[in-house]
Amino acid sequence: MDLKTTYLGLKLKNPIVPSASPLSYSLDSMKQLEDAGASAIVMYSLFEEQIAHERSELLHYLSHGTESYAEALSYFPDVQQYNTGPEEYLEHIHKAKKSLEIPVIGSLNGVSVGGWIEYAKKIQDAGADALELNMYYIPTSLDVSATELENKYLEVAKTVKNSVTIPVAIKMSAFFTSVANIAKKFDNLGINGLVLFNRFYQPDIDLEALEIQPNVILSTPQALRLPMRWIAILHGRIRASLAASSGIHKSEDVIKMLLAGSDVTMMCSALLKYGPDHIKKTLADVEQWMKDNEYISVQQMKGSMSQKSVADPAAFERANYMKSLYSYK
Amino acid sequence: MKQNRKMVTIDGNEAAAYVAHKTNEVIAIYPITPSSPMGEWSDEWSALGKKNLWGTIPQVVEMQSEGGASGAVHGALQAGALSTTFTSAQGLLLMIPNMFKIAGELTPTVFHIAARTVATHALSIFGEHSDVMAVRSTGWAMLSSNSLQEIMDFALISQAATLESRIPFIHFFDGFRSSHEVMKMEQLTDEDMRAMLSDELIREHRSRAMSPDRPVLRGTAQNPDVYFQARETVNPYYDACPAIVEKAMRKFEQVVGRKYELFQYFGAPDADRIIIMMGSGAEAAHETVEYLNAKGEKIGILKVRLYRPFSAEHFLNAIPKSVKQITVLDRTKEPGSTGEPLYQDVVTTFSEAFINNKMPLPAYPKILSGRYGLSSKEFTPAMVKAVYDEMKKSQPKNHFTVGINDDVTKTSLDYDPTFTTESDDVVRALFFGLGADGTVSANKNSIKIIGEDTDFYAQGYFVYDSKKSGSTTISHLRFGPRPIHSTYLIDKASFVACHQWFFLEKYDVLKSAIPGSTFLLNSLFGPDEVWDKLPKHIQQQILEKKIKLFVIDAYKVARQTDMGNRINTIMQTCFFAISGVLPKDEAIKAIKYSIEKTYGKKGSDIVQQNYKAVDQTLANLFEVKIPNKITSNFEMPPTFSPDAPEYVKNVLGKIFAGNGDELPVSAMPKDGTFPTATAQWEKRNIALEIPVWEPEICIQCNKCVMVCPHAAIRTKVYEPILLTNAPSTFKSIDFKGAEYKGWKYTIQIAPEDCTECSLCVDVCPAKSKSEARVKAINMKPQPPIRESERANYDFFLNIPDVDRRTAKIDTIKGSQFLRPLFEYSGACAGCGETPYVKLVTQLFGDRAIIANATGCSSIYGGNLPTTPYAVDQNGRGPTWSNSLFEDNAEFGLGMRLTVDKHTEMARELVENLKGQIGEPLAGELLNAVQNDEADIYEQRERVKILKDKLKSINSPEAQSLNSLADNLVKRSVWIIGGDGWAYDIGYGGLDHVIASGKNINILVLDTEVYSNTGGQMSKATSRSAIAKFAANGKPTAKKDLGLLAMGYGNVYVATVAMGSNDLQTLRAFIEAEAYNGPSIIIAYSHCIAHGINMARGMQNQKLAVDTGYFPLYRYNPMLAVDGKNPFKLDSKAPSKPLKEFTDLETRFKMLEKSYPQRAKELSVLAQGDVNARWKMYEHLASSGDGAEKK
């Protein structure tokens, strides 16, 4: 059985890639993922806010209260050399590359053109095989139009893409008026892959403290419907690789996504829930299904049920809505 | 061999440390102002791997006290190392025993001393020579540096001379004036130092060291038969020493080119009058000599460089033959002596010369003695001139003072303050800034730019506030074509910058501006509108002195360029743009270069923001067209309450207004005693926003009142009738609760005393039902409500305090109705220590005696002009004193012993006078239990009756009882200090005192660093935190002081963290005080030195407890008496990893940034510390170990 696939130009041994998650915090767990069969790993994300804020925060706290009172003109040793950004992250990539065989994909998360983008190059220099750019922006202003917003996304994508030579994937949001169009625009910029879709951290209300608290809810298998549709629609219509993300928990989900047209499937919640060895089981199940259904390679499966390839392309369109209602009846 | 040496612009401490670090192998340090930076530099350089001349990184070790540091140096020297230390004042005094030893053993070393006032009637951190003069009997050579260049040069010369002479050297310079002045100087090179230091002499030093391979015995005990003779063996070394120093100076001249003499004369070769002195003041005198000689005077100055061994021969040779009159100036006071030390040396030398027919002068000169510059008192050319003028008089004053107005013993010389030697080609710039606005940093940067990028000489000196919140800074900068000798503040400024508009209301910022000077003002108002907004006295001076006025809205530019509220770069650019020190374009280029240098490593966006700010500045800087007339009626409002008592207003008010220099001797108390309750008269108005109470939302928990570090938010319950004359905006609501049913409740803010820390808002648990962001207190702009809230606060203060007998003191709510007797301190906004101190005063303040260790708490507790310790409506309140840093436990124990003794004596007298006093009263007095407020009230009433009765009894015993009777009311003795005291320097004493079994209460304000001196590591510092002296992270765990105290079994011990569990804190304080034996409370105090958001300090405390970083417990020996386990663990098992806490604090985060690998290793160990400690405490809590101990 040939499980090999190509994503962002990287030749991968199978289509299961752990997406950005705390599992990449330590080398040990990354090694476990590799041993369990992960074909590549997306590192946890480095946030624009983290880079920019950490700098000014450090500067603020190192100088806060200084030069005010004669006996304590400063409160910290004058450490002349320190890392102003998350150098630890780069070091981590560097080490991961040394100890893992599989490709390591760096992950940057940001939405504006700024100093943080220099970290794209630094991630490349640290040895990452590719870079995933995670962009999500909550346009709370009533005055920002969709076009302005899209241009902002494109500008950041372009700046990042131009700053590196390694392949760049964009993990995009599903909340575009025209998902296909923005995907095409990213594609036109030479972006090497699209990850569909980004799951937002949604705010929650803490009833005791009466405060808004961001918390992460792990995805459920139901979440995979949305990316599956758009992967099916985009497959074969853009040059960029496609990665499916959200709701991929078991072998059926992987298989469906591959059939819809994704090059890889990204797992996160299921791995957090069941541990790295879940990959091994899923791969075995995928193989079994392929065997049972007489598929010989992932390549063969990929996109075989994309919008281009299915008997009823409208099934991915609005007509589908009518059918759903009928089936519900 | 003149080399092209690097010019550097650094301060005196750095200059000394630079040479010391290069020329030593072992450096033992301990922080004390103003010498601390020398140790800090050494530690940082070693942490960075900087090597000394011989290619090895000096080992730097922080000790527990200066005594310890000198002991460690002594040992290092004995073992053959080149070793040094740095210190000042009491620190030097603690080294005396070792200094005698080191000198007695002829051991070469140099101690670098930033000379500082030794505390007498008061502590002072400033400069004078009382400390170095106190060690002149130790047998050390003493070399005095007057200027910053000399500090670097003499550090090397003394190192060379000590190796050759074997006499240890004190190399000293004036604290602050020299240690903290920033000046352009030539940096000595490694080659210079190598040329000066003989490897052979170093080898000889090593060969004398202790080694088991060639064993010796040193440090013997000797008897009357030989000690004396042995003591005289060293004489040849002392005899030889001056010539050795002279030789080193000659060598230095050959190598470096600068010429020094043991006694160096400057002035007219045929001078008739000279001054003899040492220290920075000699530079001001030198400048004055040159100025006056140019005007035809014939005067001179003899600078004493090598003060010990005092070479009479060199001294006499240095005096011009023409001299008829000499004034010796000493920067110290020796009460009761025949004169100050240098004067005595001079007189003795002349006297011996006369007797031995070696008098170099035709006649015995007239020799006068004067004192100047104590505690960094200004010493200006005007004063120098007065000294020379005095010598002209036929009946000159001797043993005079200069620089003050001594209206008591009339010692002071008059001087003409308008006299100046300042030259027009020197730019003299004054900058008024806030500590927080970066003015000083920007100015230090400007000095570096000018000093290092141009041929100009530059000098900077900075005057700071004693307040730690809202503090003002005044920078004094000089730039000129020649080396600058002006070792005094600028009072004739050619440029004045005012970086905060509100200073115009507080200070006469143009007082020192000369005619034709330039005034730069950071102003909200543009060039067309600003004139009418200026106070009258400013307008007046601008017109009279024809001052050019420039304005910029720096905060606007900062906002526009993403600089937040950092205006330093903007104001600095303005200075360069209009002062003309450098051509504008060149200056802008230099600023940008320096921005790149300063921030380049901190992120490109920060550099870009600063560049943008520089560019935007020029477009927003405007010269104001000055109208011809005064349009303002607005005068400076009083900054000190006019309602204050006369003495407070006329003396303390004057100090507060910055005019303390004008106070005569008679205005000051003779023994350092001041009234308390004076902070209330300072109206600092430093908060831009203050909390505003929403009565309807409030749940009346009083948590806000408890956490307020400044007692600026208060609560009262009172009968509704008292609201009759309330101001219309005064807020009140029905009290919720049974104890004061039907009464009213108010939370009131002190609008002019609040420091805007917002801790109160952060802890407020009540939220509006309709708008969750609105709490029961919310920060709102102060200016619009200042007037109304001032009236409300006045009204509030006049509402009677609750009767202490009725308050439920053991609840947070009830305890906070007790009036704080610690209010409006100058501590940092959001201070983590002061809420605990305030709590002590609320619970026990009306009968508290406080011994306070030197440190933050003694500064915000007792730094002039005012004290936050206050009195209640009966005039009772804490009585407070500070002795030293190291002896506070013993100091407090002494108080307890006296209270106990006087109580015992009073009881004996009551017993003796029973017949006259009457049995029931005597019995009641003797048997009163005094367990609660009601008991204490009753006892006070009895004492009142007793005193009335005693009036009619005419006997010595009755009189004696009258003076002791107050002791019949229970006293509460508190010993308060920080962790530097409790864990380090004072630990021996603290340990002894808790072992005494006496009823004392110790409050350790544990910030885990020496906060007051700028965050040096103590043994309370946790593993993996960076601190000064632990620049690469503390490698060892925090000392468990509580556990050590529990070891005694009979000591009440508690750890508390108010932000985590306020009720546990309250209970611990009550139990500790109630326990009739030693108690120690270790109070976790968040601190500005942690690099945290101070507004959320209480949350950091909570996380410290939740992660197990700071577990809470109480160990109450009284429980053991009942057979119970005395140890009660009050916090829950750690629910979060330590990292959640450490991630919040820069002290831990910085290590990850600077030494990531080490950070990783240490953080694993630190988590291990937490786990192990918790396990042990759990064991104690469950096993009842403590019970067995009892």
Interface residues (C-beta under 8 A of the other chain):
Chain A: A52 R55 S56 L58 L59 Y61 L62 S63 H64 G65 T66 E67 S68 Y69 A70 E71 A72 L73 S74 Y75 F76 P77 D78 V79 Q80 Q81 Y82 N83 T84 G85 E87 E88 E91 G114 G115 E118 L210 E211
Chain B: T33 P34 S36 P37 E40 D43 E44 A47 L48 I125 F176 H180 L434 G435 A436 G438 T439 V440 S441 K444 F462 Y464 D465 S466 K467 K468 S471 T473 G564 Y599 K601 K602 G603 S604 D605 I606 Q608 K767 A772 C828 I859 S1011 N1012 T1013 G1014 G1015 I1026 A1027 K1028 F1029 A1030 A1031 I1088 A1089 G1091 I1092 T1146 R1147 K1149 M1150 E1152 K1153 S1154 P1156
